[in-house]
Amino acid sequence: MTDSWTVLKVLRWTTEYLKEKGIENPRLDAELLIGSALDKDRVGLYLCYDQPLHSDELAAIRQLVTRRASREPLQYILGQTEFWSLPFKVVPGVLIPRGDTEILVEEALRILQQQGDAPDGGVTGSVLDVGTGSGAIAVAIAHSCPELAVVALDISPAALELAQGNAELNGVRERLRFCRQDMAHLDGCCDDGHAVNDGRLRLIVSNPPYISRAEMAELMPEVKDHEPHLALEAGEDGLDCYRLLCAQALRCLQPGGWLVVEVGATQAASVRQLMEQSGLEQLFQRDDYSGIARVVGGCAPATNSAEVEVEK
Ligand SMILES: C[S@@+](CC[C@H](N)C(=O)[O-])C[C@H]1O[C@@H](n2cnc3c(N)ncnc32)[C@H](O)[C@@H]1O
């Protein structure tokens, strides 16, 4: 690139370059990267196609394009993404929220709406987001339910720091509690000394790691080489986290409370089985927009046997 290059010429060159490097949407990525370097949105970029670029602008573009050509995810380079039509900051080391996960949020909100909030001893209590990552699910739910308290749990300090920033960014910080804990110990305490839950959760929602060891090798370079494996891999068959969540669900949920999880493309039947074995009822699943089962849920019995045990 030389400094006689215009925005349009650089855009065309970058699009071709990214295409050669195997990038899926080269034109869109080129527009967003060049726009970011020049501090312009896509419309602003169209409006200055004929503008010649200075050497410092070309250097800034080159730096971003080189990162993308090495298959670093676009969102890490831009430092932001959108989820549930809300802005989220993203940083390397924390999973980028995916559009598919909005289906999990939709199901969580449907359940919360069904439960209602009866003043005569009906549903109260909070929601627990296990493996909150960027805070996408917890923030989206809190944003949609202005009265609700949400506990956002993760084992990763980097994730919790980012999730707190995203809660602030979206105006829900005061209704979220952030908890560093291993999902194997949902009956334990968070860093702040408070219990993760009081055994009366109305909803546990989770998009846990669910990639099997064999599948890890087949992931796209953007995911395999740049996103945290802690957020992706879940043992030999990818079901380890579901086993943990199902084993603890009845102890944490109030009677009639729900466990709702995102699942991998081939995992719905196995996760349903785990839920059934753990005593959850009214199992359901929901497909994504390509017809793949993406969310599985189950409900604690109206008389929660785990609770009866404690009362004896
Ligand atoms: C697939 S990511 C989901 C992130 C976010 N909820 C979303 O949907 O974009 C899974 C998250 O679980 C967290 N995690 C992995 N193992 C964990 C464990 N044993 N206990 C708690 N969190 C864990 C990871 O740090 C990661 O943030």
The ligand as a Tripos MOL2 file, in Angstrom:
@<TRIPOS>MOLECULE
LIG
   27    29     1     0     0
SMALL
NO_CHARGES

@<TRIPOS>ATOM
      1 C1        -19.2800  -21.4410   26.1880 C.3       1 LIG1
      2 S1        -18.7090  -20.1980   27.2910 S.3       1 LIG1
      3 C2        -20.2090  -19.2750   27.5000 C.3       1 LIG1
      4 C3        -20.0010  -17.8130   27.7580 C.3       1 LIG1
      5 C4        -21.2980  -16.9870   27.7350 C.3       1 LIG1
      6 N1        -22.2540  -17.4880   28.7040 N.3       1 LIG1
      7 C5        -21.9160  -16.9930   26.3680 C.2       1 LIG1
      8 O1        -22.9320  -17.6710   26.1710 O.co2     1 LIG1
      9 O2        -21.3790  -16.3240   25.4750 O.co2     1 LIG1
     10 C6        -18.5290  -21.1000   28.7990 C.3       1 LIG1
     11 C7        -18.0480  -20.3270   30.0150 C.3       1 LIG1
     12 O3        -17.9270  -21.2510   31.0900 O.3       1 LIG1
     13 C8        -16.7920  -20.9310   31.8590 C.3       1 LIG1
     14 N2        -16.3320  -22.1400   32.5590 N.ar      1 LIG1
     15 C9        -15.6170  -23.1780   32.0670 C.ar      1 LIG1
     16 N3        -15.4090  -24.0980   33.0060 N.ar      1 LIG1
     17 C10       -16.0220  -23.6620   34.1290 C.ar      1 LIG1
     18 C11       -16.1730  -24.1830   35.4350 C.ar      1 LIG1
     19 N4        -15.6600  -25.3700   35.7820 N.pl3     1 LIG1
     20 N5        -16.8680  -23.4600   36.3390 N.ar      1 LIG1
     21 C12       -17.3990  -22.2540   36.0040 C.ar      1 LIG1
     22 N6        -17.2970  -21.7070   34.7750 N.ar      1 LIG1
     23 C13       -16.6160  -22.4030   33.8400 C.ar      1 LIG1
     24 C14       -15.7820  -20.3840   30.8720 C.3       1 LIG1
     25 O4        -14.8330  -19.5650   31.5170 O.3       1 LIG1
     26 C15       -16.7070  -19.6520   29.8890 C.3       1 LIG1
     27 O5        -16.7990  -18.2960   30.2260 O.3       1 LIG1
@<TRIPOS>BOND
     1     1     2 1
     2     2     3 1
     3     2    10 1
     4     3     4 1
     5     4     5 1
     6     5     6 1
     7     5     7 1
     8     7     8 2
     9     7     9 1
    10    10    11 1
    11    11    12 1
    12    11    26 1
    13    12    13 1
    14    13    14 1
    15    13    24 1
    16    14    15 ar
    17    14    23 ar
    18    15    16 ar
    19    16    17 ar
    20    17    18 ar
    21    17    23 ar
    22    18    19 1
    23    18    20 ar
    24    20    21 ar
    25    21    22 ar
    26    22    23 ar
    27    24    25 1
    28    24    26 1
    29    26    27 1
@<TRIPOS>SUBSTRUCTURE
     1 LIG1         1 GROUP 0 **** ****
